[in-house]
Amino acid sequence: MEIPVAFEVGSLIVLVLILAADLLLVIKRPHIPSTKESALWVAFYVTLALLFAVTLWLVGDTNHALEFVSGWLTEYSLSIDNLFVFVLIMSQFAVPRKYQQEVLMVGIIIALVLRAGFIMIGAVLIEQLSWIFYIFGAFLVYTALKQVFEKEEHGGDAKAESFIVRTLRRFIPIHDEYDGSKIRTVVGGKKMLTPMVIVFISIGVTDLIFAIDSIPAIFGITQVPFLVFAANLFALMGLRQLYFLLGDLLDKLRYLKFGVAFILAFIGVKLVFHAMHVNELPFINGGHHIEWAPEISNWTSLGVIVASIVVSTVASLIANRVESKRAVQEK
């Protein structure tokens, strides 16, 4: 069953307006949100996503609703992983906490633009080249293994950003101090850029890296461009408030990266199975479909994604509690 075009257009307009209103709120009233305020906003966006899924089920069908929820949860878990790098960037450049909201909002907008471009490219590739699923699947499995076995994953991202910063400072005059949230300032009658422009560039590079990982993952769940974009949009909405809500708790989610890696590996295998099922490559099974290749259902995908997030989060909390008790006993 096709999703009505009127619903697609209408819902995207409403969601973009909500995102624009959120941006205006940040610009008009820059402040450090309280835990209560952040929690309410996160709850609002999560509820909005669930209501969207229910509406999608009513105007579309169960499969579309399941694909959206699975895609949204996958992208949400990947977005939380993004926050680790955002924390590093904020710390590295000593961004005043009052202006971190604006930085995050710019990062979210950059992420949306980049992901929209990748989604359009991915949709065209999938439509024209069915074998691209083999590449997407292999890439996701590789990314999962890299995330599990690479010890200084986020530190590596920070080093890459430091290299970009050093290169920029060689060619562009950048002042050492912030001037509010401005990207340009005047020092001794000379116009200079502020460190804020470096922060924006660093966030943009991070968004690009994560977009390359996340887009193949979401295409492993649904090939409907509207659902792919909607899942990404909902995953990014509320990310700013989630950053302030979790705060120092991010470091305590030590096993989240393993949960995310398992999700990526699972979707990678699912993509390879799907590629085998629709195989047209002449050197594989003579160019015929591989009928024995299993098709993993949407319910199974949703179950694996939810279980991975829950298990990795609970394991992190238990490990932190055990570590705290051990530290107390040693004293």
N, C-alpha and C positions, 0 to 999 in steps of 0.2 A: 504494500500500500504506500502511495506517494504522500509526502507531507505537503499540505496545501501551500502554494506560493505566498498567498496573503498572510498566512501564519508566519512563514519564514521572514518576510519583509517587515511585518508589524513587530515581531518579537525582537529583531535586530535593532530596529529604530528605538524601541523602548529601552533595551539594554544599553545602547550607546548613550542615550539621554541620561540614564542613571549614572553611567561612568563619567559623563561630562559634569553632572551635578556634583559628584564626589570630588572631581578635580577642582571645580570652582570653590568648593568648601575648603579645600586645602589651601588654595591661593588666598582666599579672603580671610581665613582664620588659621594661620600656621600656629600649631601648638603641640605639646606632648600629650597624646591621648592617654586617659587613665585606663586601667585594666578593665573597669566596668564598661567604659565607652567602647573599647576595642572588642570586648566580648560580645556586646550587643550588635555591633556592626558585622562581626564574623557570623553570628547566629542569623542575622538578617540575610546575608548573602547565601548562606547554606540553605536556609528555608526557601529563598527565592529559586535556587537551583532545583530543589526537590519539587516545588510547585510547578516549575517549568517542565520537569520530567512527567508529572501527573498530567499536565495540559497536553504534552506531546503524546502521551498514551491515549488521551481522549480524541485528539484530532488526527493522530496517526495510528500507531498500533503498539503492541507490547514490545516487539523487537526494536523499534526506534527508541522507545523509552529506555530499554535495557542498554542499548548501545550508548546512549547519551550518558546515563549514570556511570557505566563502566569507564567511558572515556573521560568524564569529568573527574572521577576519583583518581584515575591514573595521572591525569595532568595536574591535579591538586597535590598529589604526593610528590610529583616531580617539582612542582612550584615550591613546596616546602623545602625541598632539597636546595633550591635556588637561594633560599633565605640564608643558608650557611655562608654562601659567598657574599651576599649583600652585607652581612654582619662584618665580614673581613674587610670589605671595601670601606664601609662607614668608619671602622676602627683605624684602618690604614691611613685614611685622609682626615681623621679627626673631625668628621662632619658634625656640627652642632646638632644636638638631639632635636631641637626645635624645628630644624629645617630638613630633618630626615624624611618627613612625610612627603615633601615636595620631590625629593630625590627618588623615592620609591614610586611616586605617581608617574614621574617622567620615565622611570624604568619600565613600568607596566605598559605605558603607551608605546614605547619603543618595542617592547615584546609583542604587543598586539599587531603592530605594523609588520614586523619581521615574520611573525607566524602566519599572518594573512597572506603574505607573499609566498612563503613555503607551502602553505595549504593549496594555493592556486597551482603552483608548480607540481606539487604531489598529485593533485587531482588529474592534471593533464597526463602525467607520466603513467598513472594507474590506468587511465582510460586507453592509452595508446600501447603501453608495454606491460603485459600481464606478468612478465618475468621479473619486473622490478620488485615484486614481493620477495623474491629470493634475496635480493640485495638488502632490502629493508630488514628482513628477518635476520640475516647474518650480521648486519650492522648492530642491531639491538642486542643480540647475544654477545657480540664483542664488547659493546658498551657495558653490559651487565658484568661480564668477567673483569673488565677493567676497573669498574667501580668496587668490586669485591676485593681484588688483589692489590690495587694501587693504594699505598698507605697515605701519602700526602696529596690526596685528590684535590682538596680545596686550596691547599697551600700552593699547588702547581698553578691553579688559576690566578692566585694573587701574584705569583712571580711573573706570569705572562702579562698581567696588567701593569706591574712595575716597569717592565721593559717598554711598554707602550708609553707610560708616563715619562720615562727618561728620554725617549725619542722625541716626544712633544716638547719637552723643556729645552731641547737643543735648538729648536726652530721657532718657538713661540714664547714671547715674554709672559710668564705666569707669576703672579704675586703669591707670596707665601701665606697670606691671611685672607679669610673670608670677608665678604661685604654683604652680610645677610644671605639671601638666596640668589644674589645677582651673579651673572657669569662674567660681567665686565665691571671694572672699577677704574678710578683715576688715582694715581699715586705720583705725587710731585709734578702734577700737570701732564703726566704721561698716561695714556690709556693702556690698561693691561687686563688680561684675563685673570679670573680668580680660580682657586683650586676647584670650585664647583664644576667648571667645564671638564676637568679631568675626571671627576666623580661620574658625571653624566656619560662620558666616553667609556669609562670602565664598566659601568652598568650596562651600556649598550653592547659592549663586547661579550659580557657575561650572558646577556639575553640571546645573542646570536649563537653562542656555544650550546646553550640549553635548548634553543629552538631546533637545532640540528638533531638533537637527541629525541625531543618530544614529538615532533611531527610524524616520524615513522611509527612511533609507538601508538599514537591515536589512530593512524590509518590501519593499524593491525586490529583495531576494534570495530571501526566503521569506515566505509568508503564514501559516505554521504558528506560532501563538503560543508553543508550547513551545520550538521551535527559536530563535525570536526571543529569548526570555528566556534560554535556555541559552547562546546566543552572547554575549549581554551579560554574563551571569554569569561565563563563562570569561574574557572580555576584561578584566573588572575584578579577577578573582582574580589575585594576583601583581603587580598594578599598584603596590602599595606597595613591594615589593622591587625592581621595575623602576626606580622613582624613585631609589633609592639606588645601583642598579647603574650606571645611565647617568650620574647626577650631572651634572657639568659637560659631559659629552658631548652633552647635549641641544642646546646652542647650536651644536654642530658639525653637527647634522642639518639644515642650512640649507635643503635642497631637499625635506625630508619633506612640508612643507605643500603643495608642488606635486603630489607623489604622491597625497596624501590628496584634494586638489582634483580630480585626474583621476578617482580612484575615485568620488567623489561625482557628478561630471558623467556618468560612464559609467552609474552606477546610475540617475541621473535620466533619461537618455535611454532606458534599458531600461524604466523605469516608464511613460514616455510611450508607448513602443511597445506595452507590455502594455495600457495604457488604450485605445489605438486598437484593439487586437485584440479587446477585450471591450466596445467602445464601445456605449453605450446613449443617449447624449445626442442629442436630436432634431435639433439644429442642426448636428451633425457627421455627414456621410454618411447623413443621413435617419434617424439613430437605429440604423443597422445596424452590425454588426461590420466593421472594416476588414481584410479578409482578407489584403491584401498586406503589412500591418504585420509585420515579422519578430519572431519570438520568440527571444531570445538564450538559448542553452543554459547550463546550470549549469557545464559544463566551460569554456566561453568566459569566463563571469563569473569563475571561479576563476583562470584564466590571466591575465586583465587585472589582477585585484587583486594577485596575486603579483608580476607583472611591474612594476606601478606601485611597489610597496613596494621591490623589489630595485633598480630603476633609480634611484629617488630617493635611496636610501641609499648606493649605490655612487657616484653622482654627487657626493653630499655629501662622502664620504670622499676622492674624487679631488681635489675643489676645495680641501679643507683641506690635502691634501698639497702641492698646487701652491702654495698660499698660504704654507705653511711654508717651502718651498724658496726662494721669492721673498724672504721676509723674511730668511733666512739669507744669500742672495746680496747683498742690499742692505747688510748689515752689513759 
